[in-house]
Amino acid sequence: FFFFFFFFKQKTAYEMLRSLVGSEMCIRDRLETYGYETLVTPFSFNLKNKNYKSQNVIARKKGISNKKQIVMGAHYDSVQTSGIGDNASGVVYMLTFAEKLAKQDIPYDIVFTFFGSEELGMEGSKAYVKSMTKEEKDKTKVMINADSLISGTYRYVYGGTVKNGTVTNDWGAQLAKQISDKMELGLRFNDTPISKYKTPVGVEHSDHYSFQQVGIPLSLIHISEPTRLLSISYAVFCLKKKKKKK
């Protein structure tokens, strides 16, 4: 719960810009406590004729093979809210996931990326994608975005893109739904009338969209409005074991 309260006083994206250094240090220190080497990558951007600076915080969990990787992302700024839901919840989730995997053997690399300035136009994820080499893009098999995990009514999973009116590359969402059904997690597709997207495709206004724009597969797997769930990435990663019920 520490991170929930850490973000509590952040009211707007502009105010957030003035406190990013503290957030970055807090995230970095926690990752290093888990044994990760961290990389802080600064970037700058212009908004309404003003120049701003921010940074991403990156940590890599090395797998048995480095020929493939999964990018997990969560932004750590907020706008017009306390920041607890959007997106301290995503940050806490990512840190928890990183902690759980710190001493586990995994088949591929996982890159934990904490994005700055998402609320101002996904600037952190844009900067990250821009810095990726062709080799890094080619070996990225999925990007999983954790955005706003503790509010809403139902547990939705999104994934895929629409080409010529047909949903493609949605295997991640379909797999997550199948695993959810077996583990009774309650995930569902958002095929309600309030969704303007073809099932299971979801929103375009979060950090996964920057990855989708450069053709990274399944970059639209996303935890978003109107509901959020803490366990979506566990489903996508197909954890081998389920904790026994007490």
C-alpha positions as CSV (number, residue, x, y, z in Angstrom):
1,F,0.0,0.0,0.0
2,F,3.0,2.3,0.2
3,F,2.8,3.3,-3.4
4,F,-0.9,4.1,-3.2
5,F,-0.2,6.7,-0.6
6,F,2.9,7.9,-2.4
7,F,0.8,9.0,-5.3
8,F,-2.0,10.4,-3.2
9,K,-1.2,14.0,-3.5
10,Q,-0.8,14.1,-7.3
11,K,-3.7,16.0,-8.7
12,T,-2.9,16.9,-12.3
13,A,-0.5,15.9,-15.0
14,Y,1.2,19.3,-14.8
15,E,1.7,19.0,-11.1
16,M,2.9,15.4,-11.7
17,L,5.7,16.8,-13.8
18,R,7.1,18.6,-10.9
19,S,7.3,15.5,-8.7
20,L,8.5,12.8,-11.2
21,V,12.0,12.7,-9.8
22,G,10.7,11.4,-6.4
23,S,8.5,8.8,-8.1
24,E,11.3,7.7,-10.3
25,M,13.6,7.2,-7.3
26,C,11.0,5.4,-5.3
27,I,10.3,2.9,-8.2
28,R,14.0,2.5,-8.9
29,D,14.9,1.8,-5.3
30,R,12.2,-0.8,-4.9
31,L,13.4,-2.6,-8.0
32,E,17.0,-2.6,-6.8
33,T,15.8,-4.0,-3.5
34,Y,14.5,-7.0,-5.4
35,G,17.9,-7.4,-7.0
36,Y,17.3,-5.8,-10.4
37,E,19.7,-3.5,-12.3
38,T,17.8,-0.4,-13.3
39,L,18.1,2.1,-16.1
40,V,16.6,5.5,-15.9
41,T,16.2,7.0,-19.4
42,P,15.4,10.7,-19.6
43,F,13.4,12.2,-22.4
44,S,12.0,15.6,-23.3
45,F,8.9,16.8,-25.2
46,N,7.0,19.9,-26.1
47,L,3.5,20.6,-25.1
48,K,1.6,23.8,-25.9
49,N,4.8,25.6,-26.7
50,K,6.5,24.5,-23.4
51,N,9.3,22.1,-23.0
52,Y,9.1,19.3,-20.4
53,K,11.4,16.7,-19.1
54,S,10.5,13.3,-17.8
55,Q,12.0,9.8,-17.5
56,N,11.2,6.1,-17.8
57,V,12.5,3.5,-15.3
58,I,13.5,0.1,-16.8
59,A,14.5,-3.2,-15.3
60,R,15.1,-6.5,-17.1
61,K,14.4,-10.0,-15.8
62,K,16.7,-12.2,-17.8
63,G,15.3,-15.5,-19.2
64,I,16.8,-18.7,-20.2
65,S,16.9,-17.4,-23.7
66,N,17.3,-13.8,-24.8
67,K,15.9,-14.4,-28.3
68,K,12.5,-13.3,-27.3
69,Q,11.1,-10.8,-24.8
70,I,7.9,-9.5,-23.2
71,V,7.6,-5.9,-22.4
72,M,5.4,-5.0,-19.4
73,G,4.5,-1.4,-18.9
74,A,2.7,0.9,-16.4
75,H,2.7,4.7,-16.3
76,Y,3.4,6.4,-13.0
77,D,1.9,9.9,-13.6
78,S,-1.7,10.9,-13.0
79,V,-4.2,13.5,-14.1
80,Q,-7.1,15.1,-12.2
81,T,-7.3,12.3,-9.6
82,S,-5.5,11.3,-6.5
83,G,-3.5,8.9,-8.6
84,I,-4.3,5.8,-6.5
85,G,-6.3,4.1,-9.2
86,D,-4.7,5.7,-12.3
87,N,-2.1,4.6,-12.0
88,A,-0.4,3.8,-8.7
89,S,-2.4,0.5,-8.9
90,G,-0.5,-0.4,-12.1
91,V,2.8,0.5,-10.6
92,V,2.2,-1.6,-7.5
93,Y,1.1,-4.5,-9.6
94,M,4.2,-4.3,-11.8
95,L,6.5,-4.1,-8.7
96,T,4.8,-7.0,-7.2
97,F,5.1,-9.0,-10.4
98,A,8.8,-8.1,-10.6
99,E,9.3,-9.2,-7.0
100,K,7.6,-12.5,-7.6
101,L,9.7,-13.3,-10.6
102,A,13.0,-12.0,-9.3
103,K,14.3,-15.4,-8.4
104,Q,12.3,-17.5,-10.8
105,D,13.5,-19.1,-14.0
106,I,11.5,-17.9,-17.0
107,P,11.8,-18.9,-20.7
108,Y,12.3,-15.4,-22.1
109,D,13.3,-11.9,-21.0
110,I,10.7,-9.7,-19.4
111,V,11.3,-5.9,-19.5
112,F,9.6,-4.0,-16.8
113,T,9.1,-0.4,-18.0
114,F,7.6,2.4,-15.9
115,F,6.5,5.2,-18.2
116,G,6.5,8.9,-17.4
117,S,4.1,11.4,-18.8
118,E,1.4,9.0,-20.2
119,E,-1.3,11.4,-19.3
120,L,0.3,14.1,-21.5
121,G,0.2,12.1,-24.7
122,M,1.9,8.7,-23.9
123,E,5.2,10.5,-24.1
124,G,7.1,7.9,-22.1
125,S,6.1,4.9,-24.2
126,K,6.7,6.9,-27.4
127,A,10.2,7.7,-26.2
128,Y,10.8,4.1,-25.3
129,V,9.5,2.7,-28.6
130,K,11.6,5.3,-30.5
131,S,14.7,4.1,-28.7
132,M,14.1,0.4,-29.6
133,T,16.3,-1.2,-32.2
134,K,14.8,-3.2,-35.0
135,E,16.2,-6.3,-33.3
136,E,14.4,-5.4,-30.1
137,K,11.1,-4.8,-31.9
138,D,11.4,-8.0,-33.8
139,K,12.0,-10.1,-30.7
140,T,9.2,-8.5,-28.6
141,K,6.4,-11.0,-28.7
142,V,3.9,-9.1,-26.6
143,M,3.5,-5.8,-24.7
144,I,1.3,-6.0,-21.6
145,N,0.0,-2.7,-20.3
146,A,-1.2,-2.4,-16.7
147,D,-3.3,0.8,-16.5
148,S,-5.8,1.5,-13.7
149,L,-6.4,-1.8,-11.9
150,I,-8.7,-1.1,-9.0
151,S,-11.9,0.6,-10.2
152,G,-14.8,-0.5,-12.4
153,T,-17.5,-3.1,-12.4
154,Y,-16.1,-6.1,-14.3
155,R,-12.8,-7.7,-15.2
156,Y,-12.1,-7.2,-18.9
157,V,-9.2,-8.4,-21.0
158,Y,-8.4,-6.7,-24.4
159,G,-6.2,-7.7,-27.2
160,G,-5.7,-7.7,-31.0
161,T,-6.1,-5.2,-33.8
162,V,-8.7,-4.6,-36.5
163,K,-7.7,-4.9,-40.2
164,N,-10.3,-4.5,-42.9
165,G,-13.0,-5.0,-40.3
166,T,-11.6,-8.2,-39.0
167,V,-9.9,-8.8,-35.6
168,T,-6.4,-10.2,-35.9
169,N,-3.6,-11.0,-33.5
170,D,-5.9,-11.5,-30.5
171,W,-4.5,-14.8,-29.4
172,G,-3.2,-13.3,-26.2
173,A,-6.6,-12.1,-25.1
174,Q,-8.2,-15.4,-26.1
175,L,-5.5,-17.4,-24.2
176,A,-6.0,-15.2,-21.1
177,K,-9.7,-15.7,-21.2
178,Q,-9.3,-19.5,-21.5
179,I,-6.9,-19.6,-18.5
180,S,-9.2,-17.3,-16.6
181,D,-12.1,-19.6,-17.1
182,K,-10.0,-22.5,-15.7
183,M,-8.7,-20.5,-12.8
184,E,-12.1,-18.9,-12.1
185,L,-10.6,-15.4,-12.3
186,G,-13.7,-13.9,-13.9
187,L,-12.2,-12.2,-16.9
188,R,-14.5,-11.3,-19.7
189,F,-14.4,-9.6,-23.1
190,N,-16.0,-6.1,-23.3
191,D,-18.7,-6.8,-25.8
192,T,-21.2,-4.5,-24.1
193,P,-23.0,-1.7,-26.0
194,I,-20.8,0.9,-24.3
195,S,-17.7,-0.4,-26.2
196,K,-17.2,1.0,-29.7
197,Y,-14.4,-1.5,-30.4
198,K,-14.7,-5.0,-31.9
199,T,-14.3,-7.7,-29.3
200,P,-11.8,-8.2,-27.8
201,V,-10.0,-5.1,-29.2
202,G,-9.8,-2.2,-26.7
203,V,-8.8,1.4,-26.2
204,E,-6.1,3.3,-28.0
205,H,-5.3,5.9,-25.4
206,S,-2.7,4.2,-23.2
207,D,0.9,3.2,-23.5
208,H,0.3,-0.1,-25.4
209,Y,-0.8,2.0,-28.4
210,S,2.8,3.3,-29.0
211,F,3.9,-0.3,-29.4
212,Q,1.0,-1.2,-31.7
213,Q,1.9,1.7,-34.0
214,V,5.2,0.1,-34.9
215,G,3.7,-3.4,-35.4
216,I,4.7,-5.1,-32.2
217,P,2.3,-8.1,-31.9
218,L,-0.5,-8.0,-29.4
219,S,0.4,-4.6,-28.0
220,L,-3.2,-3.9,-27.3
221,I,-3.5,-6.3,-24.3
222,H,-4.7,-3.8,-21.8
223,I,-6.4,-3.5,-18.4
224,S,-8.6,-0.5,-18.8
225,E,-12.0,1.1,-18.5
226,P,-14.5,0.4,-17.4
227,T,-12.9,-2.2,-15.2
228,R,-9.5,-3.3,-14.1
229,L,-8.0,-6.5,-12.8
230,L,-4.8,-7.3,-11.0
231,S,-4.2,-10.7,-12.4
232,I,-4.5,-10.3,-16.2
233,S,-0.7,-10.7,-16.8
234,Y,-0.6,-13.8,-14.7
235,A,-3.1,-15.3,-17.1
236,V,-1.2,-14.2,-20.2
237,F,2.0,-15.6,-18.9
238,C,0.4,-19.0,-18.2
239,L,1.7,-19.5,-14.7
240,K,2.3,-23.2,-14.3
241,K,1.0,-23.4,-10.8
242,K,-2.0,-22.1,-9.0
243,K,-1.7,-21.5,-5.3
244,K,-3.7,-24.1,-3.4
245,K,-6.7,-22.8,-1.6
246,K,-6.4,-22.9,2.1
